[in-house]
Amino acid sequence: MGEHSGARIALVVINFLVFGAMVTLNELSAFPQVANSIFARINNTVTDYGLGVSPQGIFNMSSGNLRAIENLDVTPAGFTFMIWTVIYIWLLLAHLYTLILLCRRNAVGPVYNSPAVVTPAFLIIYTINLLANIAWLFLWDNRLHIPSSALMWLVALTNWIALGIIHGTLYHHGPWMSRHAKVDLWMFRILWHNGLAIYTTWSTIVALLNLGVALKNEVPLDAQIIVYIILGSISGIMVLWFILENTVLDRFVRYTVTQYAVIVLAMAGIYINKYNGSTMETGYFIVVLLGVSVFCFVARLGLVIVRGIKHPLYVNNKIGDDPVLSFAA
């Protein structure tokens, strides 16, 4: 327990490098002329820089133009997609915090390993998620609707799995950390829990929008039915999660609240972009779902504050004063 783990350090570093690649490619996709210039002809000589990419470039068009082409009746306004920048910055801070843990020790041993909140299982699932995100970017850019939809659902699924793993491990070590590493406990809650919650919620919404595009272009399905599928799924997932997080999952996800801000932003973007031109049924659905998401956000914040005061976590756990013995126990 007190020794370094080379394998775990390697996983943390590899995960960070893959994250950096994912962010770089996603940002370049918004500016294809910049990305493509990297692979342009230099002095009339075809250059692929050893990457095997044709000199025409790696992206066909900007992500904004793609959204305009693949427009749905519930596509949010363009500003909504700036949430990707928030996700990247938040997760970057979480990654940097984890890298700092590699350089710290406590009374038990290296902080990243004792307690082991960022587990190999989490790092592997999360790395698969980042790689799937990169692959989705190229499938979506080439308008491969069905494969890109399937891959975005893989991104959303691995996000949910990673979110569950890191919540579970932090809860397991929570009693010890609440006594001996309270700052780290809150850093994990703020950076990893809430950062991944934003990423997971947004990737789920994007997966539903991507599914709508696939249904529109490949089936094709009536536009109103696609609206019902997307907004109905968001409604069902949100209400189900609100019930679970405030009952059986409360002790695990008590301080994870950012998911509702994402839904509010998405619904506000849909309202601004589509409400005036929507059918009566779609308009009602958008307004009601926006109102429900705001209610869930406010109610969740209120419940977290009240429960944090009246029913704080870990108060009934018997943790000894010696960190080695209490951790081993």
C-alpha positions as CSV (number, residue, x, y, z in Angstrom):
1,M,0.0,0.0,0.0
2,G,2.9,2.3,0.7
3,E,4.7,1.7,-2.5
4,H,4.4,3.3,-5.9
5,S,2.6,1.4,-8.7
6,G,4.3,1.8,-12.0
7,A,1.3,0.4,-13.9
8,R,-1.1,2.9,-12.3
9,I,1.2,5.8,-12.9
10,A,1.5,4.8,-16.6
11,L,-2.3,4.6,-16.8
12,V,-2.7,8.1,-15.4
13,V,-0.1,9.5,-17.8
14,I,-1.5,7.7,-20.9
15,N,-5.0,8.8,-19.9
16,F,-3.9,12.4,-19.8
17,L,-2.1,12.2,-23.1
18,V,-5.2,10.7,-24.8
19,F,-7.3,13.4,-23.2
20,G,-4.9,16.0,-24.7
21,A,-5.2,14.4,-28.1
22,M,-9.0,14.4,-27.9
23,V,-9.2,18.0,-26.9
24,T,-6.8,19.1,-29.6
25,L,-8.6,17.3,-32.4
26,N,-12.0,18.5,-31.2
27,E,-10.8,22.0,-31.1
28,L,-9.2,21.7,-34.6
29,S,-12.5,20.3,-36.0
30,A,-14.1,23.7,-35.3
31,F,-11.5,25.3,-37.5
32,P,-10.9,22.9,-40.4
33,Q,-8.9,25.4,-42.4
34,V,-6.3,25.5,-39.5
35,A,-6.3,21.7,-39.2
36,N,-6.1,21.1,-42.9
37,S,-3.2,23.6,-43.3
38,I,-1.1,21.2,-41.2
39,F,-1.5,18.6,-43.9
40,A,-1.3,21.0,-46.8
41,R,1.1,20.8,-49.8
42,I,4.4,22.5,-49.1
43,N,6.3,23.7,-52.1
44,N,4.1,21.5,-54.3
45,T,5.2,18.4,-52.5
46,V,2.6,16.1,-51.0
47,T,3.3,15.9,-47.3
48,D,1.4,13.7,-44.8
49,Y,3.9,14.2,-41.9
50,G,4.0,10.4,-41.5
51,L,0.4,10.3,-40.3
52,G,-1.0,8.8,-43.4
53,V,-3.5,11.6,-43.9
54,S,-4.2,12.9,-47.4
55,P,-3.0,16.5,-48.1
56,Q,-6.6,17.5,-48.6
57,G,-6.9,17.7,-44.8
58,I,-8.4,15.8,-42.0
59,F,-11.7,17.5,-41.7
60,N,-14.2,18.2,-44.4
61,M,-16.1,21.1,-42.7
62,S,-16.4,22.9,-39.4
63,S,-18.6,21.4,-36.7
64,G,-20.9,24.4,-36.9
65,N,-21.5,23.9,-40.6
66,L,-22.1,20.2,-40.0
67,R,-24.8,21.1,-37.4
68,A,-26.5,23.4,-39.9
69,I,-26.6,20.6,-42.5
70,E,-27.8,17.9,-40.0
71,N,-30.4,20.2,-38.5
72,L,-33.2,18.8,-36.4
73,D,-36.4,20.4,-35.0
74,V,-34.7,20.2,-31.5
75,T,-31.1,21.2,-32.5
76,P,-29.9,23.7,-29.8
77,A,-28.5,27.2,-30.8
78,G,-24.9,27.3,-31.7
79,F,-23.8,29.0,-28.5
80,T,-25.0,25.9,-26.6
81,F,-22.1,23.9,-28.0
82,M,-19.6,26.1,-26.3
83,I,-20.2,23.8,-23.3
84,W,-17.5,21.6,-24.8
85,T,-15.0,24.3,-23.8
86,V,-16.3,24.2,-20.2
87,I,-16.0,20.4,-20.2
88,Y,-12.5,20.5,-21.5
89,I,-11.3,23.1,-18.9
90,W,-13.1,21.3,-16.1
91,L,-11.7,17.9,-17.0
92,L,-8.2,19.4,-17.6
93,L,-8.2,20.7,-14.0
94,A,-9.3,17.2,-12.8
95,H,-6.4,15.6,-14.8
96,L,-3.9,18.1,-13.5
97,Y,-5.1,17.4,-9.9
98,T,-4.6,13.7,-10.5
99,L,-1.1,14.3,-11.9
100,I,-0.3,16.3,-8.7
101,L,-1.4,13.3,-6.6
102,L,1.4,11.3,-8.2
103,C,3.9,13.6,-6.5
104,R,2.3,13.6,-3.0
105,R,2.5,11.2,-0.1
106,N,0.4,10.8,3.1
107,A,0.8,8.7,6.2
108,V,-0.3,5.6,4.3
109,G,1.8,6.1,1.1
110,P,1.5,7.7,-2.3
111,V,-1.7,9.7,-2.3
112,Y,-2.8,8.4,-5.8
113,N,-2.6,4.9,-4.4
114,S,-3.8,5.3,-0.8
115,P,-6.6,5.6,-1.0
116,A,-7.0,4.5,-4.6
117,V,-9.9,6.6,-5.8
118,V,-8.7,6.9,-9.4
119,T,-8.6,3.1,-10.0
120,P,-7.2,1.2,-13.0
121,A,-10.8,0.2,-13.9
122,F,-11.8,3.9,-14.0
123,L,-8.7,4.9,-16.1
124,I,-9.2,2.1,-18.6
125,I,-12.9,2.8,-19.1
126,Y,-12.3,6.6,-19.3
127,T,-9.4,6.1,-21.8
128,I,-11.7,4.0,-24.0
129,N,-14.2,6.8,-23.8
130,L,-11.7,9.4,-25.0
131,L,-10.6,7.2,-27.9
132,A,-14.2,6.6,-28.9
133,N,-14.7,10.4,-28.8
134,I,-11.8,10.9,-31.2
135,A,-13.1,8.1,-33.6
136,W,-16.6,9.6,-33.5
137,L,-15.2,13.0,-34.6
138,F,-14.1,11.6,-37.9
139,L,-17.2,9.5,-38.5
140,W,-19.4,12.5,-37.8
141,D,-17.3,14.7,-40.1
142,N,-17.8,12.2,-42.9
143,R,-21.5,12.1,-42.2
144,L,-21.5,8.4,-41.5
145,H,-24.8,8.6,-39.5
146,I,-25.3,5.1,-38.2
147,P,-21.6,4.4,-37.2
148,S,-21.2,7.8,-35.6
149,S,-24.5,7.4,-33.7
150,A,-23.3,4.0,-32.4
151,L,-19.9,5.4,-31.4
152,M,-21.5,8.4,-29.6
153,W,-23.6,6.0,-27.6
154,L,-20.4,4.2,-26.7
155,V,-19.0,7.5,-25.5
156,A,-22.2,8.1,-23.4
157,L,-22.2,4.6,-22.0
158,T,-18.5,4.6,-21.0
159,N,-19.1,8.0,-19.4
160,W,-21.9,6.6,-17.2
161,I,-19.7,3.6,-16.3
162,A,-16.7,5.8,-15.4
163,L,-19.0,8.1,-13.4
164,G,-20.3,5.2,-11.4
165,I,-16.9,3.7,-10.7
166,I,-15.4,6.9,-9.4
167,H,-18.4,7.7,-7.3
168,G,-18.3,4.2,-5.8
169,T,-14.6,4.3,-4.9
170,L,-14.8,7.7,-3.4
171,Y,-17.8,6.6,-1.2
172,H,-15.8,3.5,-0.2
173,H,-12.9,5.6,1.0
174,G,-15.0,8.5,2.1
175,P,-15.0,7.8,5.9
176,W,-11.2,7.8,6.0
177,M,-10.9,10.8,3.7
178,S,-13.4,12.8,5.7
179,R,-11.2,12.4,8.7
180,H,-7.7,12.5,7.2
181,A,-8.0,14.0,3.7
182,K,-11.0,16.3,3.6
183,V,-9.5,18.7,1.0
184,D,-8.8,15.7,-1.4
185,L,-12.3,14.4,-0.7
186,W,-13.8,17.8,-1.9
187,M,-11.4,18.1,-4.8
188,F,-12.6,14.7,-6.1
189,R,-16.2,15.8,-5.7
190,I,-15.8,19.1,-7.4
191,L,-13.4,18.2,-10.2
192,W,-14.0,14.6,-11.1
193,H,-17.6,14.0,-10.0
194,N,-19.1,17.3,-11.2
195,G,-16.7,17.5,-14.2
196,L,-17.6,14.0,-15.4
197,A,-21.3,14.8,-14.7
198,I,-21.2,17.6,-17.2
199,Y,-19.4,15.5,-19.8
200,T,-21.8,12.5,-19.2
201,T,-24.9,14.6,-19.4
202,W,-23.8,16.4,-22.5
203,S,-22.6,13.3,-24.3
204,T,-26.0,11.7,-23.6
205,I,-27.8,14.6,-25.1
206,V,-25.4,14.6,-28.1
207,A,-26.0,10.8,-28.5
208,L,-29.7,11.4,-28.7
209,L,-29.3,14.2,-31.2
210,N,-26.9,12.0,-33.2
211,L,-29.6,9.2,-33.1
212,G,-32.1,11.7,-34.4
213,V,-29.9,12.6,-37.3
214,A,-29.5,8.9,-38.1
215,L,-33.2,8.3,-38.0
216,K,-33.9,11.4,-40.1
217,N,-31.4,10.4,-42.9
218,E,-31.3,6.7,-42.8
219,V,-34.8,5.5,-42.0
220,P,-36.2,8.2,-42.7
221,L,-38.5,8.9,-39.8
222,D,-41.1,11.6,-39.4
223,A,-39.7,14.7,-37.8
224,Q,-42.3,14.9,-35.1
225,I,-41.6,11.4,-34.0
226,I,-37.9,12.2,-33.8
227,V,-38.7,15.1,-31.5
228,Y,-40.7,12.9,-29.2
229,I,-37.9,10.3,-29.1
230,I,-35.2,12.9,-28.2
231,L,-37.2,15.1,-25.8
232,G,-39.0,12.1,-24.3
233,S,-35.7,10.3,-23.6
234,I,-34.2,13.4,-22.0
235,S,-37.3,13.8,-19.8
236,G,-37.3,10.1,-18.8
237,I,-33.6,10.0,-18.0
238,M,-33.8,13.3,-16.0
239,V,-36.8,12.3,-13.9
240,L,-35.5,8.8,-13.3
241,W,-32.1,10.2,-12.2
242,F,-33.7,12.8,-10.0
243,I,-35.6,10.1,-8.2
244,L,-32.6,7.7,-7.8
245,E,-30.0,10.4,-6.7
246,N,-32.3,11.6,-4.0
247,T,-33.2,8.2,-2.7
248,V,-31.0,5.0,-3.0
249,L,-28.0,6.8,-4.6
250,D,-27.9,9.8,-2.3
251,R,-24.9,8.6,-0.3
252,F,-22.9,8.1,-3.5
253,V,-23.8,11.2,-5.5
254,R,-24.8,13.7,-2.7
255,Y,-22.6,16.5,-4.0
256,T,-23.0,16.0,-7.8
257,V,-25.2,18.7,-9.1
258,T,-23.9,20.0,-12.5
259,Q,-25.9,17.6,-14.6
260,Y,-29.1,19.8,-14.4
261,A,-27.2,23.0,-15.5
262,V,-26.3,21.1,-18.7
263,I,-30.0,20.2,-19.3
264,V,-31.1,23.7,-18.6
265,L,-28.5,25.1,-21.0
266,A,-29.5,22.5,-23.7
267,M,-33.2,23.2,-23.4
268,A,-32.6,27.0,-23.4
269,G,-30.6,26.6,-26.6
270,I,-33.4,24.5,-28.2
271,Y,-36.0,27.1,-27.1
272,I,-34.1,30.0,-28.5
273,N,-33.3,28.2,-31.8
274,K,-36.5,26.3,-32.5
275,Y,-39.4,27.5,-30.4
276,N,-40.8,30.1,-32.8
277,G,-40.7,27.8,-35.8
278,S,-41.8,24.7,-34.1
279,T,-45.1,22.9,-34.1
280,M,-47.5,23.4,-31.2
281,E,-46.7,20.0,-29.8
282,T,-42.9,20.5,-30.0
283,G,-43.2,24.0,-28.5
284,Y,-45.2,22.8,-25.5
285,F,-42.7,20.0,-25.0
286,I,-39.7,22.3,-25.1
287,V,-41.3,24.8,-22.6
288,V,-42.4,22.1,-20.2
289,L,-39.1,20.3,-20.3
290,L,-37.2,23.6,-19.8
291,G,-39.4,24.3,-16.7
292,V,-39.0,20.8,-15.3
293,S,-35.2,21.0,-15.7
294,V,-35.0,24.3,-13.9
295,F,-37.2,22.9,-11.1
296,C,-35.0,19.8,-10.8
297,F,-31.9,22.0,-10.7
298,V,-33.2,24.3,-8.0
299,A,-34.7,21.4,-6.0
300,R,-31.5,19.4,-6.2
301,L,-29.5,22.3,-4.9
302,G,-31.9,22.9,-2.0
303,L,-31.9,19.2,-1.1
304,V,-28.1,19.0,-1.1
305,I,-27.9,22.0,1.2
306,V,-30.5,20.8,3.6
307,R,-29.2,17.2,3.8
308,G,-25.6,18.5,4.1
309,I,-26.6,20.4,7.2
310,K,-29.1,17.9,8.8
311,H,-27.7,14.6,7.6
312,P,-24.0,14.9,6.8
313,L,-22.2,11.9,5.3
314,Y,-19.9,9.7,7.3
315,V,-20.8,11.1,10.8
316,N,-21.7,7.6,12.1
317,N,-18.6,5.9,10.7
318,K,-16.1,4.9,13.4
319,I,-12.7,5.9,12.0
320,G,-9.6,5.7,14.2
321,D,-7.1,8.5,14.6
322,D,-4.2,6.6,13.1
323,P,-4.5,6.8,9.3
324,V,-2.7,3.6,8.6
325,L,-4.8,1.5,11.0
326,S,-8.0,3.3,10.1
327,F,-7.4,2.9,6.4
328,A,-6.5,-0.8,6.8
329,A,-9.7,-1.3,8.8
